[in-house]
Amino acid sequence: MKGNYNEPALWRDKSESWHEIMPGVKRRIANHASTGMMVYYKIEPGRIFPRHNHPHAQFGLFIEGQGIFKVGNESWEIKAGDGYFIPPGVFHELATTGSTPSIAVDFFTPERDEYLSESPVPDS
């Protein structure tokens, strides 16, 4: 459902909101509206989120874990508390390292239409 909300909306965290998008990588659409989408990731150690790009600006916060984030021509060692910005069209890849799962929250603008099928309707 396209996020053209005219009222406040609340999405509760529930098991059916999580989708395994590749082995060891789960994603939950935390919330969205036509202007943006917040996505919550849980990534097991030793996983690679393959190189890709998209026409959306991506703002993110690494909450737990660590990894190597290749963004454009740069390679960043990323850890809990680090924030990042990826402009539209820039190729990027994340490889998680260490022995604990990584958690990241990304905000895309505008919302990602291709993810809308994963988002339940708001709970309130």
Short mmCIF file of the C-alpha atoms (twelve columns), coordinates in Angstrom:
data_MODEL
# 
_entry.id   MODEL 
# 
loop_
_atom_site.group_PDB 
_atom_site.id 
_atom_site.type_symbol 
_atom_site.label_atom_id 
_atom_site.label_alt_id 
_atom_site.label_comp_id 
_atom_site.label_asym_id 
_atom_site.label_seq_id 
_atom_site.Cartn_x 
_atom_site.Cartn_y 
_atom_site.Cartn_z 
_atom_site.pdbx_PDB_model_num 
ATOM 1   C CA . MET A 1   0.000  0.000   0.000  1 
ATOM 2   C CA . LYS A 2   1.446  3.336   -1.072 1 
ATOM 3   C CA . GLY A 3   2.176  5.466   2.008  1 
ATOM 4   C CA . ASN A 4   -0.030 8.462   1.349  1 
ATOM 5   C CA . TYR A 5   -1.094 8.914   4.951  1 
ATOM 6   C CA . ASN A 6   -2.940 12.034  6.071  1 
ATOM 7   C CA . GLU A 7   -3.058 10.981  9.726  1 
ATOM 8   C CA . PRO A 8   -0.386 9.730   12.126 1 
ATOM 9   C CA . ALA A 9   0.279  5.989   11.817 1 
ATOM 10  C CA . LEU A 10  1.845  3.350   14.079 1 
ATOM 11  C CA . TRP A 11  3.396  0.043   13.007 1 
ATOM 12  C CA . ARG A 12  4.004  -2.471  15.798 1 
ATOM 13  C CA . ASP A 13  6.929  -4.896  15.712 1 
ATOM 14  C CA . LYS A 14  5.551  -8.390  15.136 1 
ATOM 15  C CA . SER A 15  7.045  -11.588 13.746 1 
ATOM 16  C CA . GLU A 16  5.078  -11.462 10.482 1 
ATOM 17  C CA . SER A 17  6.593  -8.053  9.695  1 
ATOM 18  C CA . TRP A 18  10.068 -9.596  9.271  1 
ATOM 19  C CA . HIS A 19  11.186 -10.998 5.903  1 
ATOM 20  C CA . GLU A 20  14.326 -13.023 5.220  1 
ATOM 21  C CA . ILE A 21  15.562 -11.361 2.043  1 
ATOM 22  C CA . MET A 22  18.666 -13.572 1.747  1 
ATOM 23  C CA . PRO A 23  20.259 -16.163 4.037  1 
ATOM 24  C CA . GLY A 24  21.148 -14.488 7.325  1 
ATOM 25  C CA . VAL A 25  19.563 -11.120 6.452  1 
ATOM 26  C CA . LYS A 26  16.125 -10.097 7.761  1 
ATOM 27  C CA . ARG A 27  14.334 -6.870  6.947  1 
ATOM 28  C CA . ARG A 28  11.323 -5.109  8.464  1 
ATOM 29  C CA . ILE A 29  9.662  -2.047  6.989  1 
ATOM 30  C CA . ALA A 30  9.362  -0.042  10.216 1 
ATOM 31  C CA . ASN A 31  7.231  2.747   8.706  1 
ATOM 32  C CA . HIS A 32  6.734  4.680   5.499  1 
ATOM 33  C CA . ALA A 33  4.939  7.460   3.698  1 
ATOM 34  C CA . SER A 34  5.353  8.752   0.169  1 
ATOM 35  C CA . THR A 35  8.197  11.015  1.336  1 
ATOM 36  C CA . GLY A 36  10.319 8.278   2.917  1 
ATOM 37  C CA . MET A 37  10.693 4.771   4.319  1 
ATOM 38  C CA . MET A 38  12.465 3.485   7.441  1 
ATOM 39  C CA . VAL A 39  13.843 -0.059  7.195  1 
ATOM 40  C CA . TYR A 40  15.208 -2.160  10.066 1 
ATOM 41  C CA . TYR A 41  17.825 -4.851  9.245  1 
ATOM 42  C CA . LYS A 42  19.153 -7.786  11.289 1 
ATOM 43  C CA . ILE A 43  22.251 -9.277  9.672  1 
ATOM 44  C CA . GLU A 44  24.168 -12.324 10.864 1 
ATOM 45  C CA . PRO A 45  27.980 -12.105 11.084 1 
ATOM 46  C CA . GLY A 46  29.908 -13.028 7.965  1 
ATOM 47  C CA . ARG A 47  27.155 -12.040 5.516  1 
ATOM 48  C CA . ILE A 48  27.536 -9.880  2.450  1 
ATOM 49  C CA . PHE A 49  24.750 -7.575  1.357  1 
ATOM 50  C CA . PRO A 50  25.769 -7.489  -2.337 1 
ATOM 51  C CA . ARG A 51  26.868 -4.431  -4.273 1 
ATOM 52  C CA . HIS A 52  23.887 -2.484  -5.572 1 
ATOM 53  C CA . ASN A 53  22.516 0.993   -6.114 1 
ATOM 54  C CA . HIS A 54  19.112 2.650   -6.251 1 
ATOM 55  C CA . PRO A 55  17.601 6.040   -7.085 1 
ATOM 56  C CA . HIS A 56  16.823 6.763   -3.416 1 
ATOM 57  C CA . ALA A 57  18.912 8.754   -0.955 1 
ATOM 58  C CA . GLN A 58  19.856 6.464   1.955  1 
ATOM 59  C CA . PHE A 59  20.495 7.669   5.500  1 
ATOM 60  C CA . GLY A 60  21.490 5.028   8.041  1 
ATOM 61  C CA . LEU A 61  22.531 4.249   11.576 1 
ATOM 62  C CA . PHE A 62  24.489 1.151   12.565 1 
ATOM 63  C CA . ILE A 63  23.072 0.151   15.956 1 
ATOM 64  C CA . GLU A 64  24.910 -3.112  16.744 1 
ATOM 65  C CA . GLY A 65  27.711 -5.187  15.268 1 
ATOM 66  C CA . GLN A 66  30.396 -4.241  12.816 1 
ATOM 67  C CA . GLY A 67  31.381 -4.569  9.206  1 
ATOM 68  C CA . ILE A 68  33.074 -3.222  6.134  1 
ATOM 69  C CA . PHE A 69  30.894 -0.853  4.120  1 
ATOM 70  C CA . LYS A 70  32.074 -0.183  0.559  1 
ATOM 71  C CA . VAL A 71  30.426 3.007   -0.688 1 
ATOM 72  C CA . GLY A 72  31.451 4.366   -4.060 1 
ATOM 73  C CA . ASN A 73  35.261 4.392   -4.067 1 
ATOM 74  C CA . GLU A 74  35.497 4.336   -0.252 1 
ATOM 75  C CA . SER A 75  35.712 1.488   2.227  1 
ATOM 76  C CA . TRP A 76  34.569 2.200   5.777  1 
ATOM 77  C CA . GLU A 77  34.997 0.101   8.895  1 
ATOM 78  C CA . ILE A 78  31.598 0.561   10.472 1 
ATOM 79  C CA . LYS A 79  30.505 -0.124  14.051 1 
ATOM 80  C CA . ALA A 80  27.694 0.571   16.491 1 
ATOM 81  C CA . GLY A 81  26.851 4.267   16.673 1 
ATOM 82  C CA . ASP A 82  28.128 5.150   13.188 1 
ATOM 83  C CA . GLY A 83  25.791 7.042   10.870 1 
ATOM 84  C CA . TYR A 84  26.085 7.242   7.090  1 
ATOM 85  C CA . PHE A 85  24.602 8.845   4.008  1 
ATOM 86  C CA . ILE A 86  24.597 7.346   0.513  1 
ATOM 87  C CA . PRO A 87  23.504 9.649   -2.316 1 
ATOM 88  C CA . PRO A 88  21.117 8.324   -4.981 1 
ATOM 89  C CA . GLY A 89  22.792 6.109   -7.585 1 
ATOM 90  C CA . VAL A 90  25.993 5.387   -5.615 1 
ATOM 91  C CA . PHE A 91  26.954 1.696   -5.552 1 
ATOM 92  C CA . HIS A 92  27.438 0.170   -2.097 1 
ATOM 93  C CA . GLU A 93  27.995 -3.191  -0.364 1 
ATOM 94  C CA . LEU A 94  28.065 -4.280  3.283  1 
ATOM 95  C CA . ALA A 95  30.031 -7.235  4.671  1 
ATOM 96  C CA . THR A 96  29.369 -7.922  8.348  1 
ATOM 97  C CA . THR A 97  32.322 -8.992  10.462 1 
ATOM 98  C CA . GLY A 98  32.903 -10.054 14.056 1 
ATOM 99  C CA . SER A 99  30.970 -12.657 16.002 1 
ATOM 100 C CA . THR A 100 27.714 -10.853 16.810 1 
ATOM 101 C CA . PRO A 101 24.744 -9.962  14.597 1 
ATOM 102 C CA . SER A 102 24.549 -6.468  13.153 1 
ATOM 103 C CA . ILE A 103 21.515 -4.226  13.350 1 
ATOM 104 C CA . ALA A 104 21.080 -1.233  11.087 1 
ATOM 105 C CA . VAL A 105 18.242 1.179   10.432 1 
ATOM 106 C CA . ASP A 106 18.073 2.875   7.044  1 
ATOM 107 C CA . PHE A 107 15.870 5.726   5.925  1 
ATOM 108 C CA . PHE A 108 15.201 6.032   2.197  1 
ATOM 109 C CA . THR A 109 13.729 9.022   0.456  1 
ATOM 110 C CA . PRO A 110 11.425 8.825   -1.333 1 
ATOM 111 C CA . GLU A 111 9.821  5.562   -0.145 1 
ATOM 112 C CA . ARG A 112 10.878 2.413   -1.999 1 
ATOM 113 C CA . ASP A 113 7.923  1.166   -4.027 1 
ATOM 114 C CA . GLU A 114 9.540  -2.259  -4.481 1 
ATOM 115 C CA . TYR A 115 9.455  -2.813  -0.676 1 
ATOM 116 C CA . LEU A 116 5.791  -1.881  -0.190 1 
ATOM 117 C CA . SER A 117 4.597  -5.495  -0.508 1 
ATOM 118 C CA . GLU A 118 6.563  -6.292  2.697  1 
ATOM 119 C CA . SER A 119 4.884  -3.575  4.744  1 
ATOM 120 C CA . PRO A 120 1.719  -4.371  6.649  1 
ATOM 121 C CA . VAL A 121 -0.945 -1.724  7.047  1 
ATOM 122 C CA . PRO A 122 -0.423 0.427   10.155 1 
ATOM 123 C CA . ASP A 123 -1.727 -0.974  13.456 1 
ATOM 124 C CA . SER A 124 -3.101 2.380   14.510 1 
# 
